[in-house]
């Protein structure tokens, strides 16, 4: 592999590692065990949500409803926990939200032929409305059962459960894309849907699967958020959308340049959370994070503009 190829494939990842080393050296208390665990926990929420966006993007569709779906799923889950329903029922209801809305997105895109950019924006508005209708704008907060909160706050063999959830979702997404026929068909659909259709691949079905998985992973994120905070608010996942998009786009600049990929998405999510945490510890104003995030999104899209353009506008 030439140096140019190495930089193209791993340059962003190396830059991310150097950024982590910089914060370890210069940010006060960055390298403490408590801070590292907190960064990994925060990364888990973002990375799981971002992997859902990445799977939809793999089939050349944009799902801009992931954060609002997550907020609605969290509200439904928290509502049922607050009403003292068994945690299993609450979790199942949250997953149902993601399955239903993900399926609706898939139906709208493949049957009604609505561009995913528009379809998912509409779904996001509907989900947001239902979340506020259920809560009346007031968050559900309480001393919730440890059987529920332990999903996010607990430890297994000394490892935070959130990290284990992230590892499990990452392995599932990576295995799906790299080791299954469905994953290969999803990739083919995203790269050239007409050629894939002529080759006998059910491209519409692949697009529905991608959008469905985005909804399911949004619901999993919602359950973990609600369990970790012992609360559920109608806008609790709203701030995650841009970060999830940034994680996927930044991930497309490494490992498999120009393509949404699982390891790139997860590592980019970690880099974004390290960046935010490190800037705070260095005493930088909160708005610096927004400026840097915007620059990352613009730079990442410039690197892989054709993929984003195809997904957003079908050209």
KEDOLUM-99721 format. One record per residue: x, y, z of N, C-alpha, C in turn. Coordinates in steps of 0.1 Angstrom, whole numbers, plus 5000, padded with zeros to 4 digits. Each point is the difference from the previous one (the first is absolute). Layout:
N
SITE  nc1  nc2  nc3 cac1 cac2 cac3  cc1  cc2  cc3
SITE    X    Y    Z    X    Y    Z    X    Y    Z
...
This chain:
315
SITE  nc1  nc2  nc3 cac1 cac2 cac3  cc1  cc2  cc3
SITE 5008 4988 5000 4992 5012 5000 5009 5013 5000
SITE 4997 5008 4991 5008 5013 4999 4996 5009 5011
SITE 5009 5010 5003 4998 5010 5010 4987 5007 4997
SITE 4997 5003 4988 4988 5008 4996 4988 4991 5003
SITE 5000 4988 4997 4989 4991 5003 4998 4999 5015
SITE 5011 4999 5007 4999 4998 5015 4994 5013 5006
SITE 5004 5011 4995 4994 5013 5006 4985 5001 4996
SITE 4997 4996 4988 4986 5000 4996 4991 4991 5008
SITE 5006 4989 5004 4992 4990 5007 5000 5002 5015
SITE 5012 5004 5005 5001 5000 5015 5004 5014 5005
SITE 5002 5010 4992 5004 5013 5004 4991 5006 5011
SITE 4987 4999 4997 4991 5006 5010 5000 4993 5013
SITE 5001 4986 5000 5001 4993 5012 5013 5003 5008
SITE 5011 5002 4993 5013 5004 5006 4998 5014 5007
SITE 4994 5009 4993 4997 5013 5005 4991 4999 5013
SITE 4991 4991 5000 4991 4998 5011 5008 4995 5012
SITE 5009 4991 4998 5009 4995 5010 5009 5011 5006
SITE 5005 5008 4991 5009 5011 5005 4992 5010 5008
SITE 4987 5002 4996 4992 5009 5008 4998 4994 5014
SITE 4997 4987 5001 4999 4994 5013 5012 5001 5008
SITE 5012 4998 4994 5013 5001 5007 5002 5015 5005
SITE 4996 5009 4992 5001 5015 5004 4992 5002 5012
SITE 4987 4996 5001 4992 5002 5011 5005 4993 5013
SITE 5006 4988 4998 5005 4993 5011 5012 5008 5006
SITE 5008 5006 4991 5011 5008 5005 4997 5013 5006
SITE 4990 5007 4994 4998 5014 5004 4987 5003 5007
SITE 4990 4992 4998 4987 5003 5007 5000 4995 5014
SITE 4997 5009 5010 5000 4995 5014 4990 4989 5002
SITE 5004 4990 5007 4991 4989 5004 4994 4992 4989
SITE 5005 5002 4988 4994 4992 4988 5003 4986 5002
SITE 5012 4996 5004 5004 4986 5001 4996 4993 5012
SITE 4992 5006 5009 4995 4993 5012 4990 4989 4996
SITE 5000 4990 5008 4991 4988 4997 4985 5005 4999
SITE 4996 5008 5009 4986 5005 5000 4997 5007 4987
SITE 5009 5009 4995 4997 5008 4988 5000 4991 4988
SITE 5009 4990 4999 5001 4991 4989 4987 4992 4999
SITE 4996 4995 5012 4987 4992 5000 4989 5008 4995
SITE 4999 5013 5005 4989 5009 4996 5001 5002 4984
SITE 5012 5002 4995 5001 5002 4986 4995 4988 4992
SITE 5004 4988 5005 4996 4988 4993 4984 4998 5001
SITE 4995 5004 5011 4985 4999 5001 4993 5009 4991
SITE 5005 5013 4999 4994 5009 4991 5002 4996 4986
SITE 5011 4994 4997 5003 4995 4986 4990 4989 4996
SITE 4996 4992 5010 4990 4989 4997 4987 5005 4995
SITE 4994 5010 5006 4988 5006 4996 5001 5005 4985
SITE 5011 5008 4998 5002 5006 4987 5002 4989 4989
SITE 5009 4991 5003 5004 4990 4990 4989 4991 4996
SITE 4992 4996 5010 4988 4991 4996 4991 5007 4991
SITE 4997 5013 5004 4990 5007 4991 5007 5003 4986
SITE 5013 5003 5000 5006 5002 4988 5001 4988 4991
SITE 5001 4988 5006 5001 4988 4992 4986 4998 4993
SITE 4989 5004 5006 4988 4999 4993 4999 5009 4988
SITE 5005 5012 5002 5001 5010 4988 5009 4994 4989
SITE 5011 4993 5005 5010 4994 4990 4993 4989 4992
SITE 4992 4992 5007 4994 4989 4993 4990 5005 4989
SITE 4993 5010 5004 4991 5007 4990 5008 5006 4989
SITE 5011 5006 5003 5008 5006 4990 5007 4990 4991
SITE 5002 4988 5005 5006 4989 4992 4991 4997 4988
SITE 4987 5001 5002 4991 4998 4988 4996 5013 4994
SITE 5009 5010 5002 4998 5013 4993 4987 5008 5004
SITE 4997 4999 5013 4988 5007 5005 5005 5008 5012
SITE 4994 5012 5002 5003 5008 5012 4988 4999 5009
SITE 5003 4997 5013 4990 4999 5010 5002 5012 5010
SITE 4993 5011 4998 5001 5011 5008 4990 5000 5012
SITE 4994 4989 5002 4990 4998 5010 5005 4993 5012
SITE 5013 4996 5000 5005 4991 5010 4999 5006 5014
SITE 5004 5012 5001 5000 5006 5014 4986 5002 5005
SITE 4990 5004 4992 4987 5002 5005 4993 4986 5002
SITE 5003 4990 4992 4995 4987 5003 5006 4995 5014
SITE 5012 5003 5002 5006 4996 5013 4993 5007 5012
SITE 4997 5013 4998 4994 5008 5010 4986 4994 5003
SITE 4992 4997 4989 4987 4994 5002 5001 4987 5007
SITE 5009 4991 4995 5001 4987 5006 5004 5001 5015
SITE 5009 5010 5004 5003 5002 5014 4988 5004 5008
SITE 4992 5009 4994 4988 5005 5007 4990 4989 5002
SITE 4998 4991 4990 4991 4989 5002 5005 4990 5010
SITE 5013 4998 5000 5007 4991 5010 4998 5006 5014
SITE 5004 5012 5001 5000 5007 5013 4985 5001 5006
SITE 4991 5002 4991 4986 5001 5004 4995 4987 5006
SITE 5003 4989 4994 4996 4987 5005 5007 4996 5013
SITE 5013 5004 5000 5007 4997 5013 4994 5008 5011
SITE 4997 5013 4997 4994 5009 5010 4987 4994 5005
SITE 4992 4994 4991 4988 4994 5004 5001 4986 5006
SITE 5013 4996 5003 5003 4988 5007 4997 4987 4992
SITE 5001 5001 4986 4999 4988 4992 5014 4993 5001
SITE 5000 4987 4998 5013 4993 5001 5010 5006 4990
SITE 5012 5001 5004 5010 5006 4990 5001 4993 4987
SITE 4997 4987 4999 5000 4993 4988 4990 5005 4990
SITE 4988 5004 5006 4989 5005 4992 5004 5014 4994
SITE 5006 5008 5009 5004 5013 4996 5011 5000 4989
SITE 5009 4991 5001 5011 4999 4990 4994 4995 4987
SITE 4991 4990 5001 4993 4995 4988 4992 5011 4993
SITE 4994 5008 5007 4992 5011 4995 5009 5010 4993
SITE 5012 5003 5006 5009 5009 4993 5006 4994 4987
SITE 5003 4988 5000 5004 4993 4988 4989 5000 4989
SITE 4988 4999 5005 4989 5000 4990 4999 5014 4993
SITE 5003 5011 5008 5000 5013 4994 5010 5001 4988
SITE 5012 4995 5003 5010 5000 4989 4997 4991 4988
SITE 4994 4989 5003 4996 4990 4989 4989 5007 4992
SITE 4990 5005 5006 4989 5006 4993 5004 5012 4991
SITE 5007 5009 5007 5005 5012 4992 5010 4997 4990
SITE 5009 4991 5003 5010 4996 4990 4993 4993 4988
SITE 4989 4992 5002 4993 4994 4990 4992 5011 4992
SITE 4995 5010 5006 4993 5010 4994 5009 5008 4990
SITE 5012 5003 5005 5010 5006 4992 5003 4992 4987
SITE 5002 4987 5002 5003 4991 4989 4988 4999 4990
SITE 4988 5000 5005 4988 4999 4991 5000 5013 4992
SITE 5001 5012 5007 5000 5012 4993 5010 5002 4989
SITE 5012 4995 5003 5011 5002 4990 4998 4990 4989
SITE 4997 4988 5002 5000 4989 4990 4986 4999 4993
SITE 4989 5003 5006 4987 4998 4994 4994 5013 4995
SITE 5001 5010 5009 4995 5013 4996 5010 5008 4993
SITE 5012 4996 4999 5011 5006 4992 5003 5014 5005
SITE 4999 5002 5013 5003 5013 5006 5015 5000 5004
SITE 5008 5010 4995 5014 5000 5004 5002 4999 5015
SITE 5010 4992 5004 5002 4998 5014 5003 5013 5008
SITE 5006 5009 4994 5002 5013 5006 4987 5006 5005
SITE 4990 5000 4991 4987 5005 5004 4992 4991 5009
SITE 5000 4987 4996 4992 4991 5008 5004 4999 5015
SITE 5013 5000 5002 5004 4999 5014 4999 5013 5008
SITE 5001 5011 4993 4997 5013 5006 4985 5000 5005
SITE 4991 4995 4991 4986 4999 5004 4998 4991 5012
SITE 5007 4988 5000 4999 4991 5011 5005 5006 5013
SITE 5011 5008 4999 5006 5007 5011 4990 5009 5007
SITE 4993 5008 4991 4990 5009 5005 4988 4993 5007
SITE 4996 4989 4994 4989 4992 5007 5004 4995 5013
SITE 5012 4994 5000 5005 4994 5013 5002 5011 5011
SITE 5005 5011 4996 5001 5011 5009 4987 5004 5006
SITE 4990 5001 4991 4986 5004 5005 4995 4990 5009
SITE 5001 4987 4998 4995 4990 5009 5007 5000 5013
SITE 5013 5003 5000 5008 5000 5012 4995 5011 5009
SITE 4997 5012 4994 4995 5011 5008 4986 4998 5005
SITE 4992 4993 4991 4986 4997 5004 5000 4991 5012
SITE 5009 4990 5000 5000 4990 5011 5004 5007 5013
SITE 5011 5008 4999 5006 5006 5012 4993 5013 5004
SITE 4993 5006 4991 4996 5014 5002 5011 5010 5003
SITE 5012 4996 4994 5012 5008 5002 5007 4999 5013
SITE 4996 4991 5008 5006 4998 5013 5007 4986 5000
SITE 5012 4999 5004 5008 4988 5000 4994 4990 5011
SITE 5001 4987 4997 4997 4990 5010 5013 4997 5008
SITE 4999 5002 5013 5012 4998 5008 4995 4992 5013
SITE 5009 4991 5005 4996 4993 5012 5011 4991 5004
SITE 4997 4993 5011 5009 4989 5005 4996 4987 4993
SITE 5006 4998 4989 4996 4988 4992 5006 4988 5004
SITE 4994 4988 4997 5005 4987 5005 5015 4998 4995
SITE 5008 4994 5009 5014 4997 4996 5001 4990 4989
SITE 4989 4992 4999 5000 4990 4988 5000 5007 4987
SITE 4995 5013 5000 5000 5008 4988 5012 5008 4999
SITE 5003 5008 5010 5011 5009 5000 5014 4993 4998
SITE 5000 4987 5005 5012 4993 4999 5004 4997 4986
SITE 4991 5001 4991 5003 4997 4985 5011 5010 4996
SITE 5000 5012 5006 5010 5010 4996 5010 5003 5011
SITE 4996 5000 5012 5009 5003 5011 5008 4989 5006
SITE 4996 4988 4997 5006 4988 5006 5013 4996 4994
SITE 5007 4991 5006 5012 4994 4995 4999 4985 4999
SITE 5007 4994 4991 5001 4986 4998 5014 4996 5000
SITE 5005 4992 5009 5014 4996 5001 5009 5013 5000
SITE 4995 5010 5007 5009 5012 5001 4999 5009 4988
SITE 4992 4997 4990 5000 5008 4988 4986 5007 5000
SITE 5000 5013 4997 4987 5007 5000 4990 4994 4989
SITE 4988 4998 5004 4990 4994 4991 4999 5008 4987
SITE 5001 5013 5001 4999 5008 4988 5011 4996 4990
SITE 5012 4998 5005 5011 4996 4991 4997 4986 4993
SITE 4994 4991 5008 4996 4987 4995 4989 5001 4989
SITE 4990 5009 5003 4990 5003 4990 5006 5005 4987
SITE 5009 5009 5001 5007 5005 4988 5007 4989 4993
SITE 5008 4992 5007 5007 4989 4994 4991 4990 4993
SITE 4989 4997 5006 4990 4991 4994 4994 5006 4987
SITE 4996 5012 5001 4994 5007 4988 5010 5001 4989
SITE 5012 5003 5004 5011 5002 4990 5003 4986 4993
SITE 5001 4990 5007 5002 4987 4994 4988 4995 4992
SITE 4988 5003 5004 4988 4997 4992 5001 5008 4986
SITE 5002 5013 5001 5000 5008 4988 5012 4996 4990
SITE 5012 4998 5006 5011 4996 4992 4998 4986 4994
SITE 4995 4991 5008 4997 4986 4995 4990 5000 4989
SITE 4989 5008 5002 4990 5001 4990 5005 5005 4986
SITE 5008 5011 5001 5005 5006 4987 5011 4992 4994
SITE 5008 4994 5008 5012 4993 4994 4998 4985 4998
SITE 4991 4994 5007 5000 4985 5000 4987 4994 4996
SITE 4990 5008 4996 4987 4994 4996 4997 5004 4986
SITE 4991 4992 4994 4996 5004 4986 4991 5012 5000
SITE 4992 5002 5011 4992 5012 5001 5009 5012 5000
SITE 5011 5000 5008 5009 5011 5001 5006 5003 4987
SITE 5004 4990 4992 5006 5002 4987 4990 5006 4991
SITE 4988 4996 5001 4989 5006 4991 4997 5014 5004
SITE 5001 5003 5013 4999 5014 5004 5010 5009 4995
SITE 5013 4995 5000 5011 5008 4995 4998 5002 4985
SITE 4997 4989 4993 4998 5001 4985 4989 5010 4997
SITE 4989 5000 5008 4989 5009 4998 5004 5014 5001
SITE 5008 5003 5011 5005 5013 5002 5009 5006 4990
SITE 5009 4991 4994 5010 5004 4991 4994 5002 4986
SITE 4991 4991 4996 4994 5002 4986 4987 4992 5000
SITE 4989 5007 5005 4987 4993 5002 4994 4995 4987
SITE 5002 5007 4989 4994 4995 4987 5008 4987 4995
SITE 5013 5000 5001 5008 4989 4996 4997 4988 5010
SITE 4998 5003 5013 4997 4989 5009 4986 4994 4997
SITE 4990 5009 4996 4987 4995 4997 5000 4991 4988
SITE 5008 5004 4990 5001 4992 4988 5007 4987 5002
SITE 5008 5000 5011 5007 4987 5003 4992 4991 5009
SITE 4987 5004 5003 4991 4992 5007 4999 5002 5015
SITE 5006 5011 5004 5000 5004 5015 4987 5008 5002
SITE 4993 4996 5011 4987 5007 5004 5004 5013 5006
SITE 5003 5010 4992 5006 5013 5005 4990 5007 5009
SITE 4987 4999 4997 4990 5007 5009 5000 4994 5013
SITE 5001 4987 5001 5000 4993 5013 5013 5003 5007
SITE 5011 5002 4994 5013 5004 5006 4998 5014 5007
SITE 4994 5009 4992 4998 5013 5006 4991 5000 5012
SITE 4989 4992 4999 4992 4998 5012 5007 4995 5012
SITE 5009 4990 4998 5008 4994 5011 5009 5011 5006
SITE 5006 5008 4991 5009 5010 5005 4993 5010 5009
SITE 4989 5005 4995 4992 5010 5008 4994 4993 5013
SITE 4996 4988 4999 4994 4993 5011 5011 4998 5011
SITE 5012 4997 4996 5011 4998 5010 5004 5014 5006
SITE 4999 5010 4993 5002 5014 5005 4990 5002 5012
SITE 4987 4997 4997 4990 5001 5011 5002 4992 5012
SITE 5005 4987 4998 5002 4991 5011 5012 5005 5009
SITE 5010 5005 4993 5012 5004 5008 4997 5014 5007
SITE 4991 5008 4994 4996 5012 5007 4992 4996 5012
SITE 4992 4990 5000 4993 4995 5012 5009 4995 5010
SITE 5010 4992 4996 5010 4995 5010 5007 5011 5007
SITE 5004 5010 4992 5006 5012 5006 4990 5007 5010
SITE 4988 5001 4996 4990 5006 5009 4998 4993 5013
SITE 5000 4987 5000 4999 4992 5012 5012 5002 5009
SITE 5012 5000 4994 5012 5002 5008 5001 5014 5006
SITE 4995 5010 4992 5000 5014 5005 4991 5001 5012
SITE 4988 4995 4998 4990 5001 5011 5004 4992 5013
SITE 5006 4988 4998 5005 4993 5011 5012 5006 5007
SITE 5008 5007 4992 5012 5007 5006 4996 5012 5008
SITE 4990 5007 4995 4996 5013 5007 4988 4999 5009
SITE 4994 4988 5000 4987 4999 5008 4990 5011 4997
SITE 5000 5003 4987 4991 5011 4996 4997 4998 4985
SITE 4990 5006 4995 4997 5000 4986 4993 5013 4996
SITE 5006 5007 4991 4995 5013 4996 4997 5000 4985
SITE 4991 5009 4995 4996 4999 4986 5011 5005 4990
SITE 5011 5006 5005 5011 5004 4991 5013 4995 5005
SITE 5000 4989 5007 5012 4995 5007 5011 4996 4990
SITE 4997 4996 4988 5010 4995 4991 5002 5010 4988
SITE 4993 5012 5001 5001 5009 4989 5014 5005 4997
SITE 5009 5001 5010 5013 5005 4997 5009 4990 4993
SITE 4996 4987 5000 5008 4990 4995 5000 4999 4984
SITE 4990 5006 4994 4999 4998 4985 5012 5005 4993
SITE 5004 5012 5002 5012 5006 4993 5013 4992 5003
SITE 5001 4996 5013 5012 4992 5004 5000 4986 4993
SITE 4988 4994 4999 4999 4987 4993 5004 5001 4986
SITE 4994 5011 4993 5004 5002 4986 5015 5002 4999
SITE 5005 5009 5009 5015 5003 4999 5008 4987 5002
SITE 4996 4991 5009 5007 4988 5003 5000 4991 4987
SITE 4989 4999 4993 5000 4992 4988 5008 5006 4989
SITE 4999 5013 4998 5007 5007 4989 5015 5000 5003
SITE 5004 5002 5013 5014 5000 5004 5005 4985 4998
SITE 4992 4991 5003 5004 4986 4999 5002 4996 4985
SITE 4994 5007 4991 5001 4997 4986 5014 5005 4995
SITE 5007 5007 5008 5013 5005 4995 5012 4991 5005
SITE 4996 4988 5006 5010 4991 5005 4996 4985 4998
SITE 5010 4992 4999 4998 4985 4999 4994 4996 4986
SITE 4988 5005 4997 4994 4998 4987 4996 5014 4994
SITE 5010 5007 4995 4997 5014 4997 4988 5001 4989
SITE 4991 5010 5003 4989 5002 4991 4988 4991 5003
SITE 5001 4990 5009 4989 4991 5003 4996 5001 5015
SITE 4987 5000 5003 4997 4998 5014 5005 4987 5005
SITE 5007 4999 5011 5005 4988 5005 4999 4999 5015
SITE 4999 4989 5005 4998 4998 5015 5012 5004 5008
SITE 5012 4995 4998 5011 5004 5008 5003 5015 5000
SITE 4998 5006 4988 5003 5014 4998 4989 5008 5008
SITE 4988 4996 5000 4989 5007 5007 5003 5000 5015
SITE 5003 4988 5005 5002 4999 5015 5012 5008 5004
SITE 5011 4999 4993 5012 5007 5004 4998 5015 4999
SITE 4993 5004 4989 4997 5015 4999 4991 5005 5012
SITE 4990 4991 5004 4992 5004 5011 5009 5002 5013
SITE 5010 4991 5002 5009 5001 5011 5008 5013 4999
SITE 5005 5003 4988 5008 5013 4998 4991 5012 5003
SITE 4988 5000 4995 4991 5012 5003 4998 5002 5015
SITE 4997 4989 5007 4998 5001 5014 5013 5004 5008
SITE 5011 4994 4995 5013 5004 5006 5002 5015 4998
SITE 4997 5005 4988 5002 5014 4997 4992 5009 5008
SITE 4987 4996 5002 4991 5008 5008 5005 5000 5015
SITE 5003 4989 5005 5005 4998 5014 5013 5008 5002
SITE 5009 4998 4991 5013 5007 5001 4999 5015 5000
SITE 4991 5005 4991 4999 5015 4999 4994 5005 5013
SITE 4990 4993 5006 4995 5004 5013 5010 5001 5011
SITE 5008 4989 5000 5011 5000 5011 5011 5010 4998
SITE 5001 5005 4987 5010 5010 4997 4994 5014 5003
SITE 4987 5000 5004 4994 5013 5003 4995 5008 4988
SITE 4998 4993 4988 4995 5007 4989 4985 5002 5001
SITE 4995 5011 4994 4985 5003 5000 4992 4989 4993
SITE 4988 4998 5004 4992 4989 4994 4998 5002 4985
SITE 5000 5012 4995 4997 5002 4986 5012 4996 4991
SITE 5011 4999 5006 5012 4995 4992 4997 4986 4995
SITE 4993 4991 5008 4996 4987 4995 4991 5001 4988
SITE 4991 5009 5000 4991 5001 4988 5007 5004 4988
SITE 5010 5010 5002 5008 5004 4988 5008 4989 4994
SITE 5006 4993 5009 5009 4988 4996 4991 4990 4993
SITE 4988 4997 5006 4991 4990 4994 4996 5004 4986
SITE 4997 5013 4998 4996 5004 4987 5011 4999 4990
SITE 5013 5003 5004 5011 4998 4991 5002 4986 4997
SITE 4998 4991 5009 5002 4985 4998 4990 4996 4989
SITE 4987 5004 5002 4990 4996 4991 5003 5005 4986
SITE 5004 5013 4999 5002 5005 4986 5012 4993 4994
SITE 5011 4998 5008 5012 4994 4994 4997 4985 4996
SITE 4992 4993 5008 4997 4986 4997 4992 4999 4988
SITE 4990 5009 4998 4991 5000 4988 5008 5003 4988
SITE 5009 5010 5001 5009 5003 4989 5008 4988 4995
SITE 5004 4992 5010 5008 4988 4997 4992 4989 4992
SITE 4987 4999 5004 4992 4990 4995 4987 5006 4994
SITE 5001 5010 4993 4988 5008 4995 4991 4992 4992
SITE 5005 4991 4991 4992 4992 4991 4990 4991 5007
SITE 5005 4994 5011 4991 4991 5008 4989 5007 5006
SITE 5003 5012 5007 4990 5008 5006 4990 5005 4990
SITE 5005 5005 4989 4991 5006 4990 4991 4989 4994
SITE 5005 4988 4998 4991 4990 4995 4989 4996 5010
SITE 5004 4999 5013 4990 4996 5010 4989 5011 5002
SITE 5005 5013 4999 4991 5011 5004 4991 5003 4988
SITE 5005 5000 4988 4992 5005 4989 4998 4990 4988
SITE 5006 4988 5002 4998 4989 4990 5004 5005 4986
SITE 5012 5005 5000 5006 5004 4987 5014 4994 4998
